[in-house]
Amino acid sequence: MPILMQYKDVPGESKIKGFEKYIEVTSFEFGLGRRITSGVNSVREGSVVNMSEIVVKKSTDGTTIKLFEQACFGKLNNDVKFSFVRTGAGDPQEFMGIYLKNTGVSGLAFKAAGGSGVDSRPGETLHLNFGEIEVKYNPIGDDLTGSPSSTTWKLSSMTK
């Protein structure tokens, strides 16, 4: 299952049909939570959601310099798209997408271990801060049935 990232004005090296020029990502992490309070004889209440930044890992490639520049002085107005892709019979298809607006690189770290392995390129960890998120799910099972669904969240107004 490839994970692919499309970052505005940063062309990637993916050759996957339909996802050419996307950036190949090896790891994706995102979480959210809200505090739930409950006391004796009281009604449970939830606080406003707290969303983490998105953290992705990738190998050093032709996008490294542009993403480094984004981390140093990039604006916080970029559109970023993550596609979780099902491959196999037929054309590759996105079964889950995460679309970000007002996004910027808030952190970048390099990690490397020397050696002569097959792929000893340094790895990169990117932290992405965003202002709005849309999560889309397109059920693509073996029988290709199901109804797509999606939702959004705006951090500035804490609304859908």
CNS distance restraints for C-alpha pairs under 8 A (distance, minus, plus):
assign (resid   1 and name CA) (resid  84 and name CA) 6.79 0.50 0.50
assign (resid   1 and name CA) (resid  85 and name CA) 5.71 0.50 0.50
assign (resid   1 and name CA) (resid  86 and name CA) 5.61 0.50 0.50
assign (resid   1 and name CA) (resid  87 and name CA) 6.73 0.50 0.50
assign (resid   2 and name CA) (resid  24 and name CA) 7.38 0.50 0.50
assign (resid   2 and name CA) (resid  25 and name CA) 7.62 0.50 0.50
assign (resid   2 and name CA) (resid  26 and name CA) 7.99 0.50 0.50
assign (resid   2 and name CA) (resid  84 and name CA) 6.12 0.50 0.50
assign (resid   2 and name CA) (resid  85 and name CA) 5.44 0.50 0.50
assign (resid   2 and name CA) (resid  86 and name CA) 7.26 0.50 0.50
assign (resid   2 and name CA) (resid  87 and name CA) 7.94 0.50 0.50
assign (resid   3 and name CA) (resid  24 and name CA) 6.27 0.50 0.50
assign (resid   3 and name CA) (resid  25 and name CA) 5.40 0.50 0.50
assign (resid   3 and name CA) (resid  26 and name CA) 6.85 0.50 0.50
assign (resid   3 and name CA) (resid  27 and name CA) 7.69 0.50 0.50
assign (resid   3 and name CA) (resid  28 and name CA) 7.83 0.50 0.50
assign (resid   3 and name CA) (resid  82 and name CA) 6.96 0.50 0.50
assign (resid   3 and name CA) (resid  83 and name CA) 5.82 0.50 0.50
assign (resid   3 and name CA) (resid  84 and name CA) 4.74 0.50 0.50
assign (resid   3 and name CA) (resid  85 and name CA) 6.35 0.50 0.50
assign (resid   4 and name CA) (resid  14 and name CA) 7.94 0.50 0.50
assign (resid   4 and name CA) (resid  19 and name CA) 7.69 0.50 0.50
assign (resid   4 and name CA) (resid  22 and name CA) 5.86 0.50 0.50
assign (resid   4 and name CA) (resid  23 and name CA) 5.48 0.50 0.50
assign (resid   4 and name CA) (resid  24 and name CA) 4.79 0.50 0.50
assign (resid   4 and name CA) (resid  25 and name CA) 5.61 0.50 0.50
assign (resid   4 and name CA) (resid  82 and name CA) 5.59 0.50 0.50
assign (resid   4 and name CA) (resid  83 and name CA) 5.16 0.50 0.50
assign (resid   4 and name CA) (resid  84 and name CA) 6.54 0.50 0.50
assign (resid   4 and name CA) (resid  85 and name CA) 7.68 0.50 0.50
assign (resid   5 and name CA) (resid  22 and name CA) 5.48 0.50 0.50
assign (resid   5 and name CA) (resid  23 and name CA) 4.88 0.50 0.50
assign (resid   5 and name CA) (resid  24 and name CA) 6.40 0.50 0.50
assign (resid   5 and name CA) (resid  25 and name CA) 6.72 0.50 0.50
assign (resid   5 and name CA) (resid  80 and name CA) 7.00 0.50 0.50
assign (resid   5 and name CA) (resid  81 and name CA) 5.59 0.50 0.50
assign (resid   5 and name CA) (resid  82 and name CA) 4.52 0.50 0.50
assign (resid   5 and name CA) (resid  83 and name CA) 6.43 0.50 0.50
assign (resid   6 and name CA) (resid  10 and name CA) 7.55 0.50 0.50
assign (resid   6 and name CA) (resid  11 and name CA) 7.55 0.50 0.50
assign (resid   6 and name CA) (resid  12 and name CA) 7.48 0.50 0.50
assign (resid   6 and name CA) (resid  21 and name CA) 7.69 0.50 0.50
assign (resid   6 and name CA) (resid  22 and name CA) 4.90 0.50 0.50
assign (resid   6 and name CA) (resid  23 and name CA) 6.10 0.50 0.50
assign (resid   6 and name CA) (resid  80 and name CA) 5.57 0.50 0.50
assign (resid   6 and name CA) (resid  81 and name CA) 5.00 0.50 0.50
assign (resid   6 and name CA) (resid  82 and name CA) 6.44 0.50 0.50
assign (resid   7 and name CA) (resid  11 and name CA) 7.38 0.50 0.50
assign (resid   7 and name CA) (resid  22 and name CA) 7.76 0.50 0.50
assign (resid   7 and name CA) (resid  23 and name CA) 7.84 0.50 0.50
assign (resid   7 and name CA) (resid  78 and name CA) 7.31 0.50 0.50
assign (resid   7 and name CA) (resid  79 and name CA) 6.44 0.50 0.50
assign (resid   7 and name CA) (resid  80 and name CA) 4.66 0.50 0.50
assign (resid   7 and name CA) (resid  81 and name CA) 6.67 0.50 0.50
assign (resid   8 and name CA) (resid  78 and name CA) 5.94 0.50 0.50
assign (resid   8 and name CA) (resid  79 and name CA) 5.72 0.50 0.50
assign (resid   8 and name CA) (resid  80 and name CA) 6.34 0.50 0.50
assign (resid  10 and name CA) (resid  63 and name CA) 6.35 0.50 0.50
assign (resid  10 and name CA) (resid  66 and name CA) 6.47 0.50 0.50
assign (resid  10 and name CA) (resid  67 and name CA) 7.52 0.50 0.50
assign (resid  11 and name CA) (resid  21 and name CA) 5.07 0.50 0.50
assign (resid  11 and name CA) (resid  22 and name CA) 6.32 0.50 0.50
assign (resid  11 and name CA) (resid  23 and name CA) 7.18 0.50 0.50
assign (resid  11 and name CA) (resid  63 and name CA) 6.85 0.50 0.50
assign (resid  12 and name CA) (resid  20 and name CA) 7.63 0.50 0.50
assign (resid  12 and name CA) (resid  21 and name CA) 4.27 0.50 0.50
assign (resid  12 and name CA) (resid  22 and name CA) 4.46 0.50 0.50
assign (resid  12 and name CA) (resid  23 and name CA) 4.18 0.50 0.50
assign (resid  12 and name CA) (resid  24 and name CA) 7.31 0.50 0.50
assign (resid  12 and name CA) (resid  62 and name CA) 7.04 0.50 0.50
assign (resid  12 and name CA) (resid  63 and name CA) 6.07 0.50 0.50
assign (resid  13 and name CA) (resid  20 and name CA) 7.06 0.50 0.50
assign (resid  13 and name CA) (resid  21 and name CA) 5.13 0.50 0.50
assign (resid  13 and name CA) (resid  22 and name CA) 6.20 0.50 0.50
assign (resid  13 and name CA) (resid  23 and name CA) 5.96 0.50 0.50
assign (resid  13 and name CA) (resid  24 and name CA) 7.30 0.50 0.50
assign (resid  13 and name CA) (resid  61 and name CA) 7.93 0.50 0.50
assign (resid  13 and name CA) (resid  62 and name CA) 7.26 0.50 0.50
assign (resid  14 and name CA) (resid  19 and name CA) 6.63 0.50 0.50
assign (resid  14 and name CA) (resid  20 and name CA) 5.04 0.50 0.50
assign (resid  14 and name CA) (resid  21 and name CA) 5.22 0.50 0.50
assign (resid  14 and name CA) (resid  22 and name CA) 5.22 0.50 0.50
assign (resid  14 and name CA) (resid  23 and name CA) 5.99 0.50 0.50
assign (resid  14 and name CA) (resid  24 and name CA) 6.16 0.50 0.50
assign (resid  15 and name CA) (resid  19 and name CA) 6.93 0.50 0.50
assign (resid  15 and name CA) (resid  20 and name CA) 4.93 0.50 0.50
assign (resid  15 and name CA) (resid  21 and name CA) 7.04 0.50 0.50
assign (resid  16 and name CA) (resid  20 and name CA) 5.66 0.50 0.50
assign (resid  16 and name CA) (resid  92 and name CA) 7.51 0.50 0.50
assign (resid  17 and name CA) (resid  91 and name CA) 7.05 0.50 0.50
assign (resid  17 and name CA) (resid  92 and name CA) 6.64 0.50 0.50
assign (resid  18 and name CA) (resid  92 and name CA) 7.20 0.50 0.50
assign (resid  23 and name CA) (resid  63 and name CA) 7.61 0.50 0.50
assign (resid  24 and name CA) (resid  58 and name CA) 6.70 0.50 0.50
assign (resid  25 and name CA) (resid  56 and name CA) 6.67 0.50 0.50
assign (resid  25 and name CA) (resid  57 and name CA) 5.88 0.50 0.50
assign (resid  25 and name CA) (resid  58 and name CA) 4.76 0.50 0.50
assign (resid  25 and name CA) (resid  59 and name CA) 7.68 0.50 0.50
assign (resid  26 and name CA) (resid  56 and name CA) 7.41 0.50 0.50
assign (resid  26 and name CA) (resid  57 and name CA) 5.51 0.50 0.50
assign (resid  26 and name CA) (resid  58 and name CA) 5.24 0.50 0.50
assign (resid  26 and name CA) (resid  59 and name CA) 7.66 0.50 0.50
assign (resid  27 and name CA) (resid  56 and name CA) 5.35 0.50 0.50
assign (resid  27 and name CA) (resid  57 and name CA) 4.96 0.50 0.50
assign (resid  27 and name CA) (resid  58 and name CA) 7.07 0.50 0.50
assign (resid  28 and name CA) (resid  54 and name CA) 7.29 0.50 0.50
assign (resid  28 and name CA) (resid  55 and name CA) 5.97 0.50 0.50
assign (resid  28 and name CA) (resid  56 and name CA) 4.58 0.50 0.50
assign (resid  28 and name CA) (resid  57 and name CA) 6.75 0.50 0.50
assign (resid  29 and name CA) (resid  54 and name CA) 5.82 0.50 0.50
assign (resid  29 and name CA) (resid  55 and name CA) 5.13 0.50 0.50
assign (resid  29 and name CA) (resid  56 and name CA) 6.29 0.50 0.50
assign (resid  30 and name CA) (resid  51 and name CA) 7.97 0.50 0.50
assign (resid  30 and name CA) (resid  52 and name CA) 6.18 0.50 0.50
assign (resid  30 and name CA) (resid  53 and name CA) 6.59 0.50 0.50
assign (resid  30 and name CA) (resid  54 and name CA) 4.93 0.50 0.50
assign (resid  30 and name CA) (resid  55 and name CA) 6.61 0.50 0.50
assign (resid  31 and name CA) (resid  51 and name CA) 6.17 0.50 0.50
assign (resid  31 and name CA) (resid  52 and name CA) 5.51 0.50 0.50
assign (resid  31 and name CA) (resid  53 and name CA) 7.90 0.50 0.50
assign (resid  31 and name CA) (resid  54 and name CA) 7.89 0.50 0.50
assign (resid  32 and name CA) (resid  49 and name CA) 6.76 0.50 0.50
assign (resid  32 and name CA) (resid  50 and name CA) 5.58 0.50 0.50
assign (resid  32 and name CA) (resid  51 and name CA) 4.30 0.50 0.50
assign (resid  32 and name CA) (resid  52 and name CA) 5.91 0.50 0.50
assign (resid  33 and name CA) (resid  49 and name CA) 5.59 0.50 0.50
assign (resid  33 and name CA) (resid  50 and name CA) 5.41 0.50 0.50
assign (resid  33 and name CA) (resid  51 and name CA) 6.62 0.50 0.50
assign (resid  34 and name CA) (resid  46 and name CA) 6.34 0.50 0.50
assign (resid  34 and name CA) (resid  47 and name CA) 5.47 0.50 0.50
assign (resid  34 and name CA) (resid  48 and name CA) 6.00 0.50 0.50
assign (resid  34 and name CA) (resid  49 and name CA) 4.61 0.50 0.50
assign (resid  34 and name CA) (resid  50 and name CA) 5.90 0.50 0.50
assign (resid  35 and name CA) (resid  46 and name CA) 5.69 0.50 0.50
assign (resid  35 and name CA) (resid  47 and name CA) 5.28 0.50 0.50
assign (resid  35 and name CA) (resid  48 and name CA) 7.71 0.50 0.50
assign (resid  35 and name CA) (resid  49 and name CA) 7.83 0.50 0.50
assign (resid  36 and name CA) (resid  44 and name CA) 6.71 0.50 0.50
assign (resid  36 and name CA) (resid  45 and name CA) 5.60 0.50 0.50
assign (resid  36 and name CA) (resid  46 and name CA) 4.40 0.50 0.50
assign (resid  36 and name CA) (resid  47 and name CA) 6.39 0.50 0.50
assign (resid  37 and name CA) (resid  44 and name CA) 5.61 0.50 0.50
assign (resid  37 and name CA) (resid  45 and name CA) 5.44 0.50 0.50
assign (resid  37 and name CA) (resid  46 and name CA) 6.43 0.50 0.50
assign (resid  38 and name CA) (resid  42 and name CA) 6.30 0.50 0.50
assign (resid  38 and name CA) (resid  43 and name CA) 6.42 0.50 0.50
assign (resid  38 and name CA) (resid  44 and name CA) 4.65 0.50 0.50
assign (resid  38 and name CA) (resid  45 and name CA) 6.81 0.50 0.50
assign (resid  39 and name CA) (resid  43 and name CA) 7.47 0.50 0.50
assign (resid  39 and name CA) (resid  44 and name CA) 7.49 0.50 0.50
assign (resid  48 and name CA) (resid 158 and name CA) 7.60 0.50 0.50
assign (resid  49 and name CA) (resid 158 and name CA) 7.96 0.50 0.50
assign (resid  53 and name CA) (resid 127 and name CA) 6.25 0.50 0.50
assign (resid  53 and name CA) (resid 128 and name CA) 5.55 0.50 0.50
assign (resid  53 and name CA) (resid 129 and name CA) 5.15 0.50 0.50
assign (resid  53 and name CA) (resid 130 and name CA) 7.29 0.50 0.50
assign (resid  54 and name CA) (resid 127 and name CA) 5.74 0.50 0.50
assign (resid  54 and name CA) (resid 128 and name CA) 5.10 0.50 0.50
assign (resid  54 and name CA) (resid 129 and name CA) 6.80 0.50 0.50
assign (resid  55 and name CA) (resid 125 and name CA) 6.83 0.50 0.50
assign (resid  55 and name CA) (resid 126 and name CA) 5.61 0.50 0.50
assign (resid  55 and name CA) (resid 127 and name CA) 4.62 0.50 0.50
assign (resid  55 and name CA) (resid 128 and name CA) 6.36 0.50 0.50
assign (resid  56 and name CA) (resid 125 and name CA) 5.69 0.50 0.50
assign (resid  56 and name CA) (resid 126 and name CA) 5.31 0.50 0.50
assign (resid  56 and name CA) (resid 127 and name CA) 6.70 0.50 0.50
assign (resid  57 and name CA) (resid 123 and name CA) 6.94 0.50 0.50
assign (resid  57 and name CA) (resid 124 and name CA) 5.50 0.50 0.50
assign (resid  57 and name CA) (resid 125 and name CA) 4.49 0.50 0.50
assign (resid  57 and name CA) (resid 126 and name CA) 6.33 0.50 0.50
assign (resid  58 and name CA) (resid 123 and name CA) 5.77 0.50 0.50
assign (resid  58 and name CA) (resid 124 and name CA) 5.32 0.50 0.50
assign (resid  58 and name CA) (resid 125 and name CA) 6.67 0.50 0.50
assign (resid  59 and name CA) (resid 121 and name CA) 6.53 0.50 0.50
assign (resid  59 and name CA) (resid 122 and name CA) 6.19 0.50 0.50
assign (resid  59 and name CA) (resid 123 and name CA) 4.46 0.50 0.50
assign (resid  59 and name CA) (resid 124 and name CA) 5.93 0.50 0.50
assign (resid  60 and name CA) (resid  64 and name CA) 5.84 0.50 0.50
assign (resid  60 and name CA) (resid 121 and name CA) 6.25 0.50 0.50
assign (resid  60 and name CA) (resid 122 and name CA) 5.70 0.50 0.50
assign (resid  60 and name CA) (resid 123 and name CA) 5.67 0.50 0.50
assign (resid  60 and name CA) (resid 124 and name CA) 6.38 0.50 0.50
assign (resid  63 and name CA) (resid  67 and name CA) 6.15 0.50 0.50
assign (resid  64 and name CA) (resid  68 and name CA) 6.00 0.50 0.50
assign (resid  65 and name CA) (resid  69 and name CA) 6.22 0.50 0.50
assign (resid  66 and name CA) (resid  70 and name CA) 6.24 0.50 0.50
assign (resid  67 and name CA) (resid  71 and name CA) 6.22 0.50 0.50
assign (resid  67 and name CA) (resid 105 and name CA) 7.51 0.50 0.50
assign (resid  68 and name CA) (resid  72 and name CA) 6.34 0.50 0.50
assign (resid  68 and name CA) (resid 108 and name CA) 7.13 0.50 0.50
assign (resid  69 and name CA) (resid  73 and name CA) 5.99 0.50 0.50
assign (resid  69 and name CA) (resid  74 and name CA) 6.37 0.50 0.50
assign (resid  70 and name CA) (resid  74 and name CA) 3.89 0.50 0.50
assign (resid  70 and name CA) (resid  75 and name CA) 7.22 0.50 0.50
assign (resid  70 and name CA) (resid 104 and name CA) 7.03 0.50 0.50
assign (resid  70 and name CA) (resid 105 and name CA) 5.85 0.50 0.50
assign (resid  71 and name CA) (resid 104 and name CA) 7.47 0.50 0.50
assign (resid  71 and name CA) (resid 105 and name CA) 4.81 0.50 0.50
assign (resid  71 and name CA) (resid 106 and name CA) 5.91 0.50 0.50
assign (resid  71 and name CA) (resid 107 and name CA) 6.05 0.50 0.50
assign (resid  71 and name CA) (resid 108 and name CA) 6.45 0.50 0.50
assign (resid  74 and name CA) (resid 104 and name CA) 6.64 0.50 0.50
assign (resid  74 and name CA) (resid 105 and name CA) 7.26 0.50 0.50
assign (resid  75 and name CA) (resid 103 and name CA) 7.98 0.50 0.50
assign (resid  75 and name CA) (resid 104 and name CA) 6.17 0.50 0.50
assign (resid  76 and name CA) (resid 102 and name CA) 5.34 0.50 0.50
assign (resid  76 and name CA) (resid 103 and name CA) 4.94 0.50 0.50
assign (resid  76 and name CA) (resid 104 and name CA) 4.36 0.50 0.50
assign (resid  76 and name CA) (resid 105 and name CA) 7.81 0.50 0.50
assign (resid  76 and name CA) (resid 130 and name CA) 7.63 0.50 0.50
assign (resid  77 and name CA) (resid 101 and name CA) 6.85 0.50 0.50
assign (resid  77 and name CA) (resid 102 and name CA) 3.93 0.50 0.50
assign (resid  77 and name CA) (resid 103 and name CA) 5.38 0.50 0.50
assign (resid  77 and name CA) (resid 104 and name CA) 6.72 0.50 0.50
assign (resid  78 and name CA) (resid 101 and name CA) 6.17 0.50 0.50
assign (resid  78 and name CA) (resid 102 and name CA) 5.19 0.50 0.50
assign (resid  78 and name CA) (resid 103 and name CA) 4.76 0.50 0.50
assign (resid  78 and name CA) (resid 104 and name CA) 6.30 0.50 0.50
assign (resid  79 and name CA) (resid  99 and name CA) 7.47 0.50 0.50
assign (resid  79 and name CA) (resid 100 and name CA) 5.68 0.50 0.50
assign (resid  79 and name CA) (resid 101 and name CA) 4.72 0.50 0.50
assign (resid  79 and name CA) (resid 102 and name CA) 6.30 0.50 0.50
assign (resid  79 and name CA) (resid 103 and name CA) 6.13 0.50 0.50
assign (resid  80 and name CA) (resid  99 and name CA) 5.94 0.50 0.50
assign (resid  80 and name CA) (resid 100 and name CA) 5.05 0.50 0.50
assign (resid  80 and name CA) (resid 101 and name CA) 6.61 0.50 0.50
assign (resid  80 and name CA) (resid 103 and name CA) 6.87 0.50 0.50
assign (resid  81 and name CA) (resid  97 and name CA) 7.08 0.50 0.50
assign (resid  81 and name CA) (resid  98 and name CA) 5.86 0.50 0.50
assign (resid  81 and name CA) (resid  99 and name CA) 4.47 0.50 0.50
assign (resid  81 and name CA) (resid 100 and name CA) 6.17 0.50 0.50
assign (resid  82 and name CA) (resid  97 and name CA) 5.51 0.50 0.50
assign (resid  82 and name CA) (resid  98 and name CA) 5.02 0.50 0.50
assign (resid  82 and name CA) (resid  99 and name CA) 6.26 0.50 0.50
assign (resid  83 and name CA) (resid  94 and name CA) 5.77 0.50 0.50
assign (resid  83 and name CA) (resid  95 and name CA) 7.67 0.50 0.50
assign (resid  83 and name CA) (resid  96 and name CA) 6.14 0.50 0.50
assign (resid  83 and name CA) (resid  97 and name CA) 4.67 0.50 0.50
assign (resid  83 and name CA) (resid  98 and name CA) 6.71 0.50 0.50
assign (resid  84 and name CA) (resid  94 and name CA) 5.58 0.50 0.50
assign (resid  84 and name CA) (resid  95 and name CA) 6.04 0.50 0.50
assign (resid  84 and name CA) (resid  96 and name CA) 5.16 0.50 0.50
assign (resid  84 and name CA) (resid  97 and name CA) 6.14 0.50 0.50
assign (resid  85 and name CA) (resid  92 and name CA) 6.33 0.50 0.50
assign (resid  85 and name CA) (resid  93 and name CA) 5.39 0.50 0.50
assign (resid  85 and name CA) (resid  94 and name CA) 4.37 0.50 0.50
assign (resid  85 and name CA) (resid  95 and name CA) 5.88 0.50 0.50
assign (resid  85 and name CA) (resid  96 and name CA) 7.23 0.50 0.50
assign (resid  86 and name CA) (resid  92 and name CA) 5.62 0.50 0.50
assign (resid  86 and name CA) (resid  93 and name CA) 5.34 0.50 0.50
assign (resid  86 and name CA) (resid  94 and name CA) 6.22 0.50 0.50
assign (resid  86 and name CA) (resid  95 and name CA) 6.47 0.50 0.50
assign (resid  86 and name CA) (resid 140 and name CA) 7.82 0.50 0.50
assign (resid  87 and name CA) (resid  91 and name CA) 6.96 0.50 0.50
assign (resid  87 and name CA) (resid  92 and name CA) 4.57 0.50 0.50
assign (resid  87 and name CA) (resid  93 and name CA) 6.73 0.50 0.50
assign (resid  88 and name CA) (resid  92 and name CA) 6.93 0.50 0.50
assign (resid  94 and name CA) (resid 138 and name CA) 7.13 0.50 0.50
assign (resid  95 and name CA) (resid 137 and name CA) 5.81 0.50 0.50
assign (resid  95 and name CA) (resid 138 and name CA) 4.58 0.50 0.50
assign (resid  95 and name CA) (resid 139 and name CA) 5.86 0.50 0.50
assign (resid  95 and name CA) (resid 140 and name CA) 5.94 0.50 0.50
assign (resid  96 and name CA) (resid 135 and name CA) 7.43 0.50 0.50
assign (resid  96 and name CA) (resid 136 and name CA) 5.54 0.50 0.50
assign (resid  96 and name CA) (resid 137 and name CA) 4.52 0.50 0.50
assign (resid  96 and name CA) (resid 138 and name CA) 5.95 0.50 0.50
assign (resid  97 and name CA) (resid 134 and name CA) 7.98 0.50 0.50
assign (resid  97 and name CA) (resid 135 and name CA) 5.88 0.50 0.50
assign (resid  97 and name CA) (resid 136 and name CA) 4.98 0.50 0.50
assign (resid  97 and name CA) (resid 137 and name CA) 6.53 0.50 0.50
assign (resid  98 and name CA) (resid 133 and name CA) 6.93 0.50 0.50
assign (resid  98 and name CA) (resid 134 and name CA) 5.70 0.50 0.50
assign (resid  98 and name CA) (resid 135 and name CA) 4.68 0.50 0.50
assign (resid  98 and name CA) (resid 136 and name CA) 6.34 0.50 0.50
assign (resid  99 and name CA) (resid 133 and name CA) 5.69 0.50 0.50
assign (resid  99 and name CA) (resid 134 and name CA) 5.04 0.50 0.50
assign (resid  99 and name CA) (resid 135 and name CA) 6.51 0.50 0.50
assign (resid 100 and name CA) (resid 130 and name CA) 6.24 0.50 0.50
assign (resid 100 and name CA) (resid 131 and name CA) 7.36 0.50 0.50
assign (resid 100 and name CA) (resid 132 and name CA) 5.66 0.50 0.50
assign (resid 100 and name CA) (resid 133 and name CA) 4.69 0.50 0.50
assign (resid 100 and name CA) (resid 134 and name CA) 6.52 0.50 0.50
assign (resid 101 and name CA) (resid 130 and name CA) 6.13 0.50 0.50
assign (resid 101 and name CA) (resid 131 and name CA) 5.88 0.50 0.50
assign (resid 101 and name CA) (resid 132 and name CA) 5.09 0.50 0.50
assign (resid 101 and name CA) (resid 133 and name CA) 6.56 0.50 0.50
assign (resid 102 and name CA) (resid 130 and name CA) 5.38 0.50 0.50
assign (resid 102 and name CA) (resid 131 and name CA) 5.07 0.50 0.50
assign (resid 102 and name CA) (resid 132 and name CA) 6.72 0.50 0.50
assign (resid 103 and name CA) (resid 128 and name CA) 6.59 0.50 0.50
assign (resid 103 and name CA) (resid 129 and name CA) 5.52 0.50 0.50
assign (resid 103 and name CA) (resid 130 and name CA) 4.14 0.50 0.50
assign (resid 103 and name CA) (resid 131 and name CA) 6.45 0.50 0.50
assign (resid 104 and name CA) (resid 128 and name CA) 5.69 0.50 0.50
assign (resid 104 and name CA) (resid 129 and name CA) 5.48 0.50 0.50
assign (resid 104 and name CA) (resid 130 and name CA) 6.56 0.50 0.50
assign (resid 105 and name CA) (resid 126 and name CA) 6.79 0.50 0.50
assign (resid 105 and name CA) (resid 127 and name CA) 5.80 0.50 0.50
assign (resid 105 and name CA) (resid 128 and name CA) 4.71 0.50 0.50
assign (resid 105 and name CA) (resid 129 and name CA) 6.35 0.50 0.50
assign (resid 106 and name CA) (resid 126 and name CA) 7.69 0.50 0.50
assign (resid 106 and name CA) (resid 127 and name CA) 5.43 0.50 0.50
assign (resid 106 and name CA) (resid 128 and name CA) 5.65 0.50 0.50
assign (resid 106 and name CA) (resid 129 and name CA) 6.02 0.50 0.50
assign (resid 107 and name CA) (resid 125 and name CA) 7.88 0.50 0.50
assign (resid 107 and name CA) (resid 126 and name CA) 5.70 0.50 0.50
assign (resid 107 and name CA) (resid 127 and name CA) 4.77 0.50 0.50
assign (resid 107 and name CA) (resid 128 and name CA) 7.20 0.50 0.50
assign (resid 108 and name CA) (resid 124 and name CA) 6.87 0.50 0.50
assign (resid 108 and name CA) (resid 125 and name CA) 5.59 0.50 0.50
assign (resid 108 and name CA) (resid 126 and name CA) 4.67 0.50 0.50
assign (resid 108 and name CA) (resid 127 and name CA) 6.37 0.50 0.50
assign (resid 109 and name CA) (resid 124 and name CA) 5.60 0.50 0.50
assign (resid 109 and name CA) (resid 125 and name CA) 5.14 0.50 0.50
assign (resid 109 and name CA) (resid 126 and name CA) 6.74 0.50 0.50
assign (resid 110 and name CA) (resid 122 and name CA) 6.52 0.50 0.50
assign (resid 110 and name CA) (resid 123 and name CA) 5.70 0.50 0.50
assign (resid 110 and name CA) (resid 124 and name CA) 4.61 0.50 0.50
assign (resid 110 and name CA) (resid 125 and name CA) 6.50 0.50 0.50
assign (resid 111 and name CA) (resid 122 and name CA) 5.53 0.50 0.50
assign (resid 111 and name CA) (resid 123 and name CA) 5.14 0.50 0.50
assign (resid 111 and name CA) (resid 124 and name CA) 6.28 0.50 0.50
assign (resid 112 and name CA) (resid 120 and name CA) 7.51 0.50 0.50
assign (resid 112 and name CA) (resid 121 and name CA) 6.95 0.50 0.50
assign (resid 112 and name CA) (resid 122 and name CA) 4.35 0.50 0.50
assign (resid 112 and name CA) (resid 123 and name CA) 6.15 0.50 0.50
assign (resid 113 and name CA) (resid 120 and name CA) 7.07 0.50 0.50
assign (resid 113 and name CA) (resid 122 and name CA) 7.28 0.50 0.50
assign (resid 114 and name CA) (resid 120 and name CA) 6.75 0.50 0.50
assign (resid 115 and name CA) (resid 120 and name CA) 6.43 0.50 0.50
assign (resid 116 and name CA) (resid 120 and name CA) 6.50 0.50 0.50
assign (resid 131 and name CA) (resid 154 and name CA) 6.23 0.50 0.50
assign (resid 131 and name CA) (resid 155 and name CA) 5.39 0.50 0.50
assign (resid 131 and name CA) (resid 156 and name CA) 6.50 0.50 0.50
assign (resid 132 and name CA) (resid 152 and name CA) 7.28 0.50 0.50
assign (resid 132 and name CA) (resid 153 and name CA) 5.74 0.50 0.50
assign (resid 132 and name CA) (resid 154 and name CA) 4.45 0.50 0.50
assign (resid 132 and name CA) (resid 155 and name CA) 5.85 0.50 0.50
assign (resid 132 and name CA) (resid 156 and name CA) 7.89 0.50 0.50
assign (resid 133 and name CA) (resid 152 and name CA) 5.51 0.50 0.50
assign (resid 133 and name CA) (resid 153 and name CA) 5.39 0.50 0.50
assign (resid 133 and name CA) (resid 154 and name CA) 6.62 0.50 0.50
assign (resid 134 and name CA) (resid 150 and name CA) 6.96 0.50 0.50
assign (resid 134 and name CA) (resid 151 and name CA) 5.62 0.50 0.50
assign (resid 134 and name CA) (resid 152 and name CA) 4.12 0.50 0.50
assign (resid 134 and name CA) (resid 153 and name CA) 6.51 0.50 0.50
assign (resid 135 and name CA) (resid 150 and name CA) 5.46 0.50 0.50
assign (resid 135 and name CA) (resid 151 and name CA) 5.55 0.50 0.50
assign (resid 135 and name CA) (resid 152 and name CA) 6.34 0.50 0.50
assign (resid 136 and name CA) (resid 148 and name CA) 7.37 0.50 0.50
assign (resid 136 and name CA) (resid 149 and name CA) 5.87 0.50 0.50
assign (resid 136 and name CA) (resid 150 and name CA) 4.21 0.50 0.50
assign (resid 136 and name CA) (resid 151 and name CA) 6.74 0.50 0.50
assign (resid 137 and name CA) (resid 148 and name CA) 5.61 0.50 0.50
assign (resid 137 and name CA) (resid 149 and name CA) 5.40 0.50 0.50
assign (resid 137 and name CA) (resid 150 and name CA) 6.13 0.50 0.50
assign (resid 138 and name CA) (resid 146 and name CA) 7.56 0.50 0.50
assign (resid 138 and name CA) (resid 147 and name CA) 6.79 0.50 0.50
assign (resid 138 and name CA) (resid 148 and name CA) 4.37 0.50 0.50
assign (resid 138 and name CA) (resid 149 and name CA) 6.66 0.50 0.50
assign (resid 139 and name CA) (resid 144 and name CA) 7.16 0.50 0.50
assign (resid 139 and name CA) (resid 145 and name CA) 6.78 0.50 0.50
assign (resid 139 and name CA) (resid 146 and name CA) 5.45 0.50 0.50
assign (resid 139 and name CA) (resid 147 and name CA) 6.67 0.50 0.50
assign (resid 139 and name CA) (resid 148 and name CA) 6.34 0.50 0.50
assign (resid 140 and name CA) (resid 144 and name CA) 4.88 0.50 0.50
assign (resid 140 and name CA) (resid 145 and name CA) 6.58 0.50 0.50
assign (resid 140 and name CA) (resid 146 and name CA) 7.35 0.50 0.50
assign (resid 141 and name CA) (resid 145 and name CA) 6.64 0.50 0.50
assign (resid 151 and name CA) (resid 160 and name CA) 7.42 0.50 0.50
assign (resid 152 and name CA) (resid 160 and name CA) 5.41 0.50 0.50
assign (resid 153 and name CA) (resid 158 and name CA) 6.83 0.50 0.50
assign (resid 153 and name CA) (resid 159 and name CA) 5.79 0.50 0.50
assign (resid 153 and name CA) (resid 160 and name CA) 4.57 0.50 0.50
assign (resid 154 and name CA) (resid 158 and name CA) 5.42 0.50 0.50
assign (resid 154 and name CA) (resid 159 and name CA) 5.45 0.50 0.50
assign (resid 154 and name CA) (resid 160 and name CA) 6.11 0.50 0.50
assign (resid 155 and name CA) (resid 159 and name CA) 7.15 0.50 0.50
